[in-house]
Amino acid sequence: MRILLYTGKGGVGKTTMAAATALRSAQLGHKTIVLSTDAAHSLADSFDLRLGPEPVSIAENLWGQEVDVYHEVQTHWGTIQKYLEALLSWRGIDSIVAEELTVPPGMSELASLLQLVRLYDSREYDTIILDCAPTAETLELLTFPEIARWWMEKIFPIQRRLIQVARPVVKPLVGIPLPGDDVYDSAADLFRQLDRMQKLLADPSLSSVRLVVNAEKMVVKEAQRTFTYLNLYGYPTDLVICNRVIPEEVTDSYFDTWKASQARYMKMVEEGFAPTPIRYLPLMNQEVVGLSLLKEVAERLFGTEDPTAVYHQGRTYSFEKAEDGYQLLLSLPFASKGDIDLMQVGDELILQIGNQKRNLVLPRALSGMRTQGAKLEDGILRVRFAPSNGGNAK
């Protein structure tokens, strides 16, 4: 089985790439499903047919799905949502307004992404392709399991125990609705599903993220930041697709400036994303809609290759023995020294780059060791660990 995620800045053509890849995969005999996790679905428009909340047959070996957000939220958030509705109603908020307020921002997209776990467990498909939301939203979804895991390990058991003790006393006296065991069980199940999703997507032999870019400055810069954050969280990227490149055969002088600009940014793509493979797709002479044009895109992009192959595999971080301890080697392309903050607390290394933060749990071999400094060189962060008497290190 293969899981492929297509993401990129809004409008770069990621839906088209996902749909074309799915069509090519199906034509090679892989039982394939492509689904959209974007709240603003456009997958059906790409195939020029109607899709729904259940898999719809598109062609031989190919199914498409636009997830029903309301159904997914009710499935994954229903018990918690009912408790929050009761709490807001107790505060005098109208029931309809309370229902709207109980679905936090991003929950709909997150619930859609959780569909991946069920598709994987069903074993009905050989290839699962996700047409993801634009990069900013996708990154929020992909980093959420990391935050959830920390909360489940550090806060959840304490909070649950406190509520169990307080519930018999507080509820009769104050009347405030307190979460029952069913709410905590539902939250625990939701976080377990998130953790499974993260493990599936971080497995380089199973899953790959594919970045779609255009040869434009803002698009390339955002893709570079996304690439750094994907490495930070351990999500493997095996391919970069540069879409809508003006073909050389276009000789009209009107396009000379555009072609020169694209050449400059294509060089930036080549220099920045190596050794990750890069594919270039020329600007089509019409809107890519329907199976025949999607087939043409797939042929231009992959030729006779199998698009479900792993095009690149490399670990984002590793540990190696040093003279006085160990070194953590973490691939952080496009990061700069001033962007990085490090702190070790116990057996966790807290790494922050810009507005993204990750807690790396250190292996047992580093037990009793402390960070002794770090160095960023050629996109590789080297963090040194050596024996220490304890305390937090920064």
C-alpha positions as CSV (number, residue, x, y, z in Angstrom):
1,M,0.0,0.0,0.0
2,R,1.1,3.6,-0.7
3,I,-0.2,6.9,0.7
4,L,0.6,10.0,-1.2
5,L,-0.2,13.6,0.0
6,Y,-0.2,16.4,-2.5
7,T,0.1,19.9,-1.0
8,G,1.3,23.4,-1.9
9,K,0.3,27.0,-1.9
10,G,-3.3,27.7,-3.0
11,G,-3.7,27.8,-6.8
12,V,-0.5,26.0,-7.8
13,G,-2.3,23.0,-9.2
14,K,-2.1,20.4,-6.5
15,T,-5.6,19.0,-7.1
16,T,-4.7,18.4,-10.8
17,M,-1.5,16.6,-9.8
18,A,-3.3,14.5,-7.3
19,A,-6.1,13.6,-9.8
20,A,-3.6,12.8,-12.6
21,T,-1.5,10.6,-10.3
22,A,-4.6,8.7,-9.1
23,L,-5.6,8.1,-12.7
24,R,-2.2,6.9,-13.7
25,S,-2.0,4.6,-10.6
26,A,-5.4,3.1,-11.5
27,Q,-4.4,2.5,-15.2
28,L,-1.4,0.5,-13.9
29,G,-3.7,-1.8,-12.1
30,H,-3.5,-0.4,-8.6
31,K,-6.8,-0.1,-6.8
32,T,-6.8,3.6,-6.1
33,I,-8.8,6.1,-4.1
34,V,-8.2,9.9,-4.2
35,L,-9.9,12.1,-1.7
36,S,-9.9,15.8,-0.8
37,T,-9.2,17.0,2.8
38,D,-9.7,20.6,1.7
39,A,-12.9,22.3,3.0
40,A,-13.2,24.0,-0.4
41,H,-13.4,20.8,-2.5
42,S,-12.3,21.0,-6.1
43,L,-11.5,17.4,-6.8
44,A,-14.9,16.8,-8.5
45,D,-14.3,19.8,-10.7
46,S,-11.0,18.3,-11.8
47,F,-12.6,15.0,-12.9
48,D,-15.6,16.9,-14.2
49,L,-18.1,14.7,-12.4
50,R,-20.0,14.6,-9.1
51,L,-18.3,13.1,-6.0
52,G,-19.8,12.6,-2.6
53,P,-19.1,11.6,1.0
54,E,-18.8,7.9,0.0
55,P,-16.3,6.6,-2.6
56,V,-17.6,7.1,-6.2
57,S,-16.3,5.0,-9.1
58,I,-14.6,7.2,-11.6
59,A,-12.8,4.7,-13.9
60,E,-11.5,1.2,-13.7
61,N,-9.6,0.7,-10.4
62,L,-10.3,4.4,-9.5
63,W,-12.6,5.9,-6.9
64,G,-12.9,9.5,-5.6
65,Q,-14.3,11.0,-2.4
66,E,-15.0,14.4,-1.0
67,V,-15.4,13.8,2.7
68,D,-18.7,14.8,4.4
69,V,-17.4,17.2,7.0
70,Y,-20.5,17.1,9.2
71,H,-20.6,13.4,9.3
72,E,-16.9,13.2,10.2
73,V,-17.2,15.8,12.9
74,Q,-20.1,14.0,14.4
75,T,-18.2,10.7,14.3
76,H,-15.0,11.9,15.8
77,W,-16.2,14.9,18.0
78,G,-19.8,13.9,18.8
79,T,-19.5,13.0,22.5
80,I,-17.2,15.9,23.2
81,Q,-19.4,18.3,21.2
82,K,-22.5,17.3,23.2
83,Y,-20.7,18.1,26.5
84,L,-19.5,21.5,25.2
85,E,-23.0,22.3,24.0
86,A,-24.4,21.5,27.5
87,L,-21.7,23.7,29.1
88,L,-22.4,26.6,26.8
89,S,-26.2,26.2,27.2
90,W,-25.6,26.3,31.0
91,R,-24.0,29.7,30.4
92,G,-27.1,30.9,28.7
93,I,-25.9,30.7,25.1
94,D,-28.5,29.8,22.4
95,S,-28.4,26.1,21.5
96,I,-27.9,26.8,17.8
97,V,-25.0,29.2,18.5
98,A,-23.6,26.7,21.0
99,E,-23.6,23.9,18.4
100,E,-21.6,26.1,16.0
101,L,-19.1,27.2,18.8
102,T,-18.3,23.6,19.8
103,V,-16.5,22.8,16.5
104,P,-13.1,24.3,16.9
105,P,-11.4,25.9,13.8
106,G,-9.7,23.2,11.6
107,M,-11.7,20.4,13.2
108,S,-13.5,19.7,9.9
109,E,-10.3,19.3,7.9
110,L,-8.7,17.3,10.7
111,A,-11.7,14.9,10.8
112,S,-11.4,14.6,7.0
113,L,-7.8,13.6,7.4
114,L,-8.7,11.0,9.9
115,Q,-10.6,9.2,7.1
116,L,-7.1,8.1,6.1
117,V,-6.8,5.8,9.1
118,R,-10.1,4.0,8.2
119,L,-9.1,3.6,4.6
120,Y,-5.8,2.2,5.6
121,D,-7.4,-0.3,8.1
122,S,-10.0,-1.4,5.5
123,R,-7.2,-2.7,3.1
124,E,-9.6,-2.1,0.2
125,Y,-7.1,0.0,-1.8
126,D,-3.5,-0.3,-2.9
127,T,-3.0,3.5,-3.2
128,I,-4.6,6.3,-1.2
129,I,-4.0,9.8,-2.5
130,L,-4.9,12.9,-0.6
131,D,-5.5,16.2,-2.2
132,C,-4.7,18.3,0.9
133,A,-5.6,21.9,1.8
134,P,-3.1,24.7,1.1
135,T,0.2,24.3,2.9
136,A,-0.5,26.5,6.0
137,E,-3.7,24.5,6.8
138,T,-2.0,21.2,6.0
139,L,0.9,21.9,8.3
140,E,-1.4,22.8,11.2
141,L,-3.1,19.4,10.7
142,L,0.1,17.5,10.5
143,T,1.6,19.1,13.6
144,F,-1.5,18.6,15.7
145,P,-0.7,14.9,16.6
146,E,2.6,16.1,18.2
147,I,0.8,18.5,20.4
148,A,-2.0,16.0,21.2
149,R,0.6,13.3,22.2
150,W,2.2,15.7,24.7
151,W,-1.1,16.7,26.2
152,M,-2.2,13.0,26.5
153,E,1.0,12.0,28.2
154,K,1.5,15.0,30.5
155,I,-1.9,16.6,31.3
156,F,-4.7,14.2,30.4
157,P,-4.3,11.7,33.2
158,I,-4.0,14.4,35.9
159,Q,-7.0,16.3,34.6
160,R,-9.1,13.2,34.3
161,R,-8.3,12.2,37.9
162,L,-9.0,15.7,39.2
163,I,-12.4,15.7,37.5
164,Q,-13.3,12.3,38.9
165,V,-12.6,13.6,42.4
166,A,-14.3,17.0,41.9
167,R,-17.4,15.8,40.1
168,P,-19.4,14.4,43.1
169,V,-18.8,17.7,45.0
170,V,-18.9,20.5,42.4
171,K,-21.8,19.4,40.3
172,P,-24.5,19.3,43.0
173,L,-23.3,22.5,44.6
174,V,-22.7,24.7,41.5
175,G,-24.7,22.9,38.8
176,I,-22.0,23.2,36.2
177,P,-21.9,20.3,33.8
178,L,-18.6,18.4,34.2
179,P,-17.2,16.0,31.6
180,G,-18.0,12.4,32.3
181,D,-15.9,9.3,31.6
182,D,-17.5,9.0,28.1
183,V,-16.1,12.5,27.2
184,Y,-12.6,11.5,28.3
185,D,-12.9,8.1,26.5
186,S,-13.9,9.9,23.4
187,A,-11.0,12.4,23.6
188,A,-8.6,9.5,24.3
189,D,-9.9,7.6,21.2
190,L,-9.6,10.8,19.1
191,F,-6.0,11.3,20.2
192,R,-5.2,7.6,19.5
193,Q,-6.5,8.0,16.0
194,L,-4.4,11.1,15.6
195,D,-1.3,9.3,16.8
196,R,-1.9,6.4,14.4
197,M,-2.4,8.9,11.5
198,Q,0.9,10.5,12.4
199,K,2.7,7.2,12.5
200,L,1.3,6.2,9.1
201,L,2.3,9.5,7.5
202,A,5.8,9.4,9.0
203,D,6.6,5.9,7.6
204,P,8.8,6.6,4.5
205,S,8.2,3.2,3.1
206,L,4.4,3.7,3.2
207,S,3.8,7.5,2.8
208,S,5.2,10.4,0.9
209,V,4.4,14.1,0.8
210,R,4.7,15.7,-2.7
211,L,5.1,19.4,-2.9
212,V,3.6,21.3,-5.9
213,V,5.1,24.7,-6.8
214,N,5.0,27.3,-9.5
215,A,8.2,29.0,-10.6
216,E,7.3,32.2,-8.7
217,K,9.2,33.8,-5.8
218,M,6.4,33.7,-3.2
219,V,5.4,30.1,-4.1
220,V,9.0,28.8,-3.9
221,K,9.7,30.6,-0.6
222,E,6.5,29.1,1.0
223,A,7.5,25.6,-0.4
224,Q,10.9,26.0,1.2
225,R,9.4,26.8,4.6
226,T,7.0,23.9,4.2
227,F,9.9,21.6,3.3
228,T,11.8,22.6,6.4
229,Y,8.7,22.0,8.7
230,L,8.0,18.6,7.1
231,N,11.6,17.6,7.9
232,L,11.2,19.0,11.4
233,Y,8.2,16.7,12.0
234,G,9.6,13.7,10.2
235,Y,7.2,13.6,7.2
236,P,9.1,12.3,4.2
237,T,9.0,14.3,0.9
238,D,9.9,12.2,-2.1
239,L,9.0,14.5,-5.0
240,V,8.7,18.2,-5.9
241,I,6.6,19.1,-9.0
242,C,7.2,22.5,-10.7
243,N,3.9,23.2,-12.5
244,R,3.0,25.6,-15.3
245,V,6.4,26.1,-16.8
246,I,6.2,28.1,-20.0
247,P,7.4,25.8,-22.8
248,E,10.6,26.7,-24.8
249,E,8.6,26.5,-28.1
250,V,6.6,29.6,-27.0
251,T,8.6,32.3,-28.9
252,D,6.2,35.3,-28.5
253,S,8.3,38.2,-27.1
254,Y,5.5,38.9,-24.7
255,F,6.5,35.9,-22.6
256,D,10.3,36.7,-22.6
257,T,10.2,38.3,-19.2
258,W,8.1,35.6,-17.7
259,K,10.4,32.9,-19.1
260,A,13.5,34.7,-17.7
261,S,11.8,35.0,-14.3
262,Q,10.7,31.3,-14.3
263,A,14.3,30.2,-15.2
264,R,15.6,32.1,-12.2
265,Y,13.2,30.5,-9.8
266,M,13.5,27.1,-11.3
267,K,17.2,27.3,-10.6
268,M,16.3,28.2,-7.0
269,V,14.1,25.1,-6.9
270,E,16.9,22.9,-8.2
271,E,19.5,24.2,-5.8
272,G,17.2,24.2,-2.8
273,F,15.4,20.9,-2.9
274,A,18.2,18.6,-4.0
275,P,18.6,15.6,-3.6
276,T,14.7,15.4,-3.7
277,P,13.8,14.7,-7.3
278,I,12.1,17.5,-9.2
279,R,9.6,17.1,-12.1
280,Y,8.6,19.9,-14.5
281,L,5.2,20.2,-16.1
282,P,4.7,22.7,-18.9
283,L,1.8,25.1,-18.9
284,M,-1.0,23.4,-20.7
285,N,-2.8,25.2,-23.6
286,Q,-6.2,24.7,-21.9
287,E,-7.7,24.2,-18.5
288,V,-7.1,20.6,-17.3
289,V,-10.5,19.1,-16.7
290,G,-11.7,15.6,-17.4
291,L,-10.0,12.2,-17.7
292,S,-8.4,12.7,-21.1
293,L,-6.5,15.8,-20.1
294,L,-5.6,14.4,-16.7
295,K,-4.2,11.4,-18.6
296,E,-2.1,13.7,-20.7
297,V,-0.8,15.4,-17.5
298,A,0.1,12.1,-16.0
299,E,2.0,11.0,-19.1
300,R,4.0,14.3,-19.2
301,L,4.8,14.0,-15.5
302,F,5.6,10.3,-15.1
303,G,6.0,8.9,-18.6
304,T,5.9,5.1,-18.3
305,E,6.9,5.1,-14.6
306,D,4.7,4.0,-11.7
307,P,3.8,7.2,-9.8
308,T,3.3,5.2,-6.6
309,A,7.1,4.4,-6.5
310,V,9.2,5.9,-3.7
311,Y,11.2,8.5,-5.6
312,H,13.4,9.6,-2.7
313,Q,14.1,8.2,0.8
314,G,16.2,9.8,3.4
315,R,16.0,10.1,7.2
316,T,15.3,13.6,8.5
317,Y,17.2,13.0,11.7
318,S,19.6,10.4,13.1
319,F,22.1,9.9,16.0
320,E,25.7,9.2,15.8
321,K,28.5,8.4,18.3
322,A,31.0,11.2,19.0
323,E,34.2,11.2,21.1
324,D,32.6,12.6,24.3
325,G,29.0,11.5,23.7
326,Y,26.5,11.6,20.8
327,Q,25.3,14.0,18.1
328,L,21.8,14.5,16.8
329,L,21.8,15.2,13.1
330,L,18.6,16.9,11.9
331,S,18.0,17.9,8.3
332,L,16.6,21.5,8.3
333,P,16.9,22.8,4.7
334,F,16.4,26.6,4.3
335,A,16.6,27.2,8.1
336,S,18.9,29.9,9.4
337,K,20.7,30.0,12.7
338,G,18.7,33.0,14.0
339,D,15.5,31.1,13.5
340,I,16.3,28.2,15.7
341,D,15.8,27.8,19.5
342,L,16.8,24.7,21.4
343,M,16.0,23.6,25.0
344,Q,16.4,20.3,26.7
345,V,13.9,19.4,29.5
346,G,14.4,15.9,30.9
347,D,14.4,13.4,28.1
348,E,12.8,15.8,25.6
349,L,14.6,18.2,23.2
350,I,12.3,21.2,22.4
351,L,13.2,22.6,19.0
352,Q,11.5,25.7,17.7
353,I,11.9,27.2,14.2
354,G,9.9,30.3,13.5
355,N,6.3,29.6,14.7
356,Q,6.7,25.8,14.6
357,K,7.8,23.8,17.6
358,R,8.5,20.1,18.0
359,N,9.3,18.0,21.1
360,L,11.8,15.2,20.2
361,V,11.9,12.4,22.7
362,L,15.5,11.4,23.1
363,P,16.6,7.7,23.1
364,R,17.6,5.9,26.2
365,A,21.3,6.0,25.1
366,L,21.2,9.7,25.9
367,S,19.8,9.3,29.4
368,G,21.9,11.3,31.8
369,M,23.4,13.4,29.0
370,R,22.8,17.1,28.3
371,T,23.0,19.3,25.3
372,Q,26.4,20.9,25.0
373,G,25.9,23.1,22.0
374,A,24.6,23.0,18.4
375,K,25.8,24.0,15.0
376,L,23.9,24.5,11.7
377,E,25.9,23.7,8.6
378,D,24.8,23.1,5.0
379,G,21.2,22.6,6.2
380,I,22.1,20.0,8.9
381,L,21.7,20.9,12.5
382,R,24.2,19.1,14.8
383,V,23.3,19.0,18.4
384,R,26.0,17.7,20.8
385,F,25.2,15.6,23.9
386,A,27.6,14.8,26.6
387,P,27.4,13.5,30.3
388,S,26.2,16.2,32.7
389,N,25.1,16.6,36.3
390,G,21.6,17.5,35.2
391,G,19.5,20.7,34.9
392,N,17.9,22.2,31.9
393,A,20.1,23.2,29.0
394,K,19.4,25.8,26.3
